[in-house]
Each structure stands twice: as C-alpha cells, then as structure tokens.
Amino acid sequence: MKTLIILLAFIGQNALADTLPLTYNRIHLQAKAEAEVENDLKVAELYSKHQAKSSIEVANKVNQDIKWAVSIAKQFGVEVRTLGYSTNPLYERTKNNYNPNKIIGWSATQSIQLKTRDAELLGDVIGKIQQRLKMSALRYEVSKARQSAVKEKLVDEAIANFVKRAQKITQGFGMNSYRLVKINVNSGANTIRPPIYRGKMAMMAADAVEAATVEAGTSDINVNINGEIELN
C-alpha cells in the first residue's frame, strides 16, 4: 500500500510539472525616479507639563494650558490637534532610590501639533504659545497634495526608465523582444532635509520669548519599480 501511495504521488508531481509553463531567459531589474521638492508644510509640537500634589490639580493645569494654546492657534488660523496625554505618580525619593510605596505628587504632560504652509505665521504662533508651553520639535514636510502631484510625475518617469533599461538589456543579449512577467511600483518614504530641528527657544523664559525662526528645507521623493522580464 505504501508503495502504491508513493507511486501515485510521484505521478501526480510529474503531471503537475507537465502543466507548468517552461520559463527561460528571465531577468530581474529595477528603475528609479526621484526629485528634490521644497517642503511646503511646517509642523511644530509644543507641550505643557506640570507637577502638583493632587492628580486633579495637575490635570487642571495642563488642561488649561492646552485649551489656551489651541484657542491661540485657531485665532491665527493654524491647523492644530492635541497629541498624547499622560499622568504619572511621583514617588518619595530616598537616599539611593525611589520608594514605590509612597506617592508624594503627580506629573501630567500633553502636547499639541501645529501645521501650516506659512512659515512666518507659524513662527508668530509659536512665539505666543511659548508663553505657557515649551517647544519639543519643529520639522518640515511636504504636504499630501504636493506629494501626490510629484509622485504622479515620478511614476511616469520611473516607468520610462524601466522600459529603457529593459530594451537595452534585450539588445545587449541579442534578443528580439521581451515580455513583462511582473511589476511592482513602490513610492518610497520621503527623505526630509534638513533633519528635525529642536528649538532652543524652549529653554527661554516666558517674558523673553520672540517669534521662532522657521526655515523651509527640502525633501527627496522617489518612486522605485522592480520587475521581471522574459527575453524572447
């Protein structure tokens, strides 16, 4: 019985192999198109952090700061949204360590994110909000609308580059033509330049805050095409 089962399996494999098309002269290749694009969207993150003996008291302080900051941002017409909120206990500190059995206070933190295409306006808003909040990060991005427009052009360019390379390979191997077996188009993540800038203005006293300087940088956007061709 075992011999019969093995024989049937062997016959089945041969039958399956006979139905599969034979493949020859297949080559993997890739092509790329990229562009350096000026960032048109400025993004800032600021946070409020307080400590108090009561969790309710510390939460109220943070909530008041965030509510005030959101109101300021909306007055200037800047896109604003709140980010993560956290409350943590403060433990009594002994000589060498913390005492996890005794809570002496609470710490609360919440951040907001500002977005706008107007760099000068964002600098003014940051200057106002830093009266009560501290800035944690300032970065530069390409807006989704500009990304879509640029990537559409890059897809066309990448396809043209792929076809040109495929034709060159076909001629180089002395073949008459090729057919496309499979293709994968990947619009990769943007590479932002310059890197994230962390403002030293967060260290300034509230009465010394001035408008933050925001300089636009550039991002590298690319589209990659990976595929397989069969030479004929």
CORPE-V738505 format. One record per residue. N is the residue number from 1. PHI is phi in whole degrees, 0 to 359 (none if undefined). BURIAL is I if it has 9 or more other C-alpha atoms within 8 Angstrom, else O. D_LAST is the distance of its C-alpha to the last C-alpha in Angstrom with 2 decimals. Layout:
N PHI BURIAL D_LAST
N PHI BURIAL D_LAST
This chain:
1 none O 46.65
2 297 O 44.63
3 296 O 42.91
4 294 O 41.98
5 296 O 40.56
6 296 O 38.41
7 296 O 37.18
8 294 O 36.31
9 296 O 34.44
10 295 O 32.43
11 295 O 31.63
12 297 O 30.68
13 295 O 28.22
14 296 O 26.60
15 295 O 26.46
16 294 O 24.84
17 297 O 22.22
18 291 O 21.47
19 275 O 20.92
20 282 O 18.46
21 290 O 14.74
22 283 O 12.96
23 239 O 10.76
24 224 O 8.77
25 56 O 7.58
26 268 I 9.46
27 228 O 11.52
28 270 O 14.77
29 209 I 16.15
30 218 I 19.15
31 218 I 20.92
32 217 I 24.60
33 224 I 27.16
34 216 I 30.88
35 211 I 34.21
36 264 O 37.81
37 240 I 39.98
38 290 I 43.75
39 293 I 45.29
40 246 I 47.23
41 232 I 48.69
42 253 I 51.44
43 234 I 52.29
44 235 I 55.51
45 236 I 56.89
46 230 I 60.63
47 220 I 62.69
48 245 I 66.23
49 221 I 67.70
50 222 I 71.26
51 231 I 73.44
52 200 I 76.54
53 287 I 78.67
54 252 O 77.70
55 294 I 74.19
56 292 O 75.33
57 297 I 76.67
58 291 I 73.52
59 294 I 71.33
60 298 O 73.54
61 297 I 73.27
62 294 I 69.47
63 300 O 69.28
64 296 O 71.65
65 297 I 69.63
66 293 I 66.33
67 299 O 67.90
68 295 O 69.42
69 295 I 66.20
70 298 I 64.18
71 298 O 66.92
72 298 I 66.74
73 299 I 62.96
74 293 I 63.19
75 299 O 65.95
76 274 O 63.62
77 77 O 60.80
78 266 I 58.49
79 294 I 56.13
80 221 I 57.62
81 212 O 57.05
82 274 O 58.76
83 249 O 57.02
84 302 O 58.03
85 240 O 61.70
86 220 O 63.22
87 232 I 66.75
88 227 O 67.70
89 285 I 71.05
90 251 I 72.84
91 262 I 74.51
92 298 I 77.66
93 258 O 76.99
94 270 O 79.01
95 296 O 79.50
96 244 O 76.28
97 201 O 74.25
98 261 O 74.08
99 265 I 76.17
100 289 O 73.84
101 264 O 76.88
102 227 O 78.35
103 269 I 76.66
104 252 I 78.44
105 178 I 76.28
106 223 I 72.99
107 233 I 70.15
108 228 I 67.90
109 218 I 64.91
110 212 I 62.77
111 241 I 60.31
112 232 I 59.21
113 238 I 56.12
114 247 I 56.31
115 223 I 53.49
116 195 I 53.68
117 271 O 51.94
118 265 O 55.30
119 296 I 55.76
120 295 O 59.35
121 296 I 60.25
122 298 I 58.80
123 300 I 60.88
124 294 I 63.99
125 296 I 63.36
126 300 I 62.80
127 301 I 66.02
128 290 I 67.94
129 290 I 66.52
130 289 I 67.08
131 295 I 70.75
132 230 O 70.26
133 248 I 66.69
134 248 I 64.81
135 271 I 61.32
136 258 I 58.82
137 198 I 55.62
138 220 I 54.34
139 224 I 50.64
140 234 I 48.34
141 222 I 45.44
142 265 I 43.12
143 296 I 44.12
144 299 O 41.76
145 296 O 41.80
146 290 O 40.71
147 303 I 38.08
148 298 O 36.49
149 296 O 36.53
150 291 I 35.03
151 293 I 32.29
152 298 O 31.17
153 292 O 30.62
154 292 I 28.96
155 299 I 26.41
156 300 O 25.35
157 293 I 25.31
158 294 I 23.34
159 298 I 20.61
160 299 O 20.49
161 293 I 20.34
162 296 I 17.47
163 298 O 15.37
164 299 O 16.53
165 291 I 15.64
166 297 I 12.08
167 295 I 11.68
168 294 O 13.59
169 295 O 11.61
170 300 I 8.31
171 294 I 10.70
172 298 O 12.54
173 269 O 10.04
174 71 O 9.51
175 264 I 5.87
176 273 O 6.07
177 201 O 5.26
178 217 I 5.37
179 233 O 7.59
180 278 I 10.93
181 269 O 12.13
182 205 O 15.63
183 212 I 17.89
184 222 O 21.50
185 256 I 23.83
186 231 O 27.00
187 267 I 29.94
188 293 O 31.82
189 294 O 35.59
190 285 O 37.49
191 257 O 38.94
192 272 I 42.46
193 226 O 44.24
194 284 O 47.07
195 292 O 47.59
196 307 O 50.17
197 255 O 53.57
198 254 O 56.61
199 287 I 59.62
200 285 O 62.78
201 296 O 64.68
202 296 I 64.80
203 269 O 67.42
204 279 O 69.72
205 290 O 72.90
206 299 O 72.92
207 280 O 75.39
208 250 O 73.29
209 288 I 69.98
210 241 O 68.44
211 296 I 65.30
212 287 I 62.22
213 272 O 59.93
214 235 O 56.36
215 256 O 53.78
216 284 I 50.33
217 247 I 47.38
218 228 I 43.62
219 231 I 40.72
220 264 I 37.12
221 249 I 34.75
222 221 I 31.07
223 231 I 27.94
224 247 I 25.10
225 239 I 21.60
226 246 I 19.77
227 204 I 16.36
228 226 I 13.24
229 239 I 9.63
230 239 I 6.51
231 280 I 3.79
232 240 O 0.00
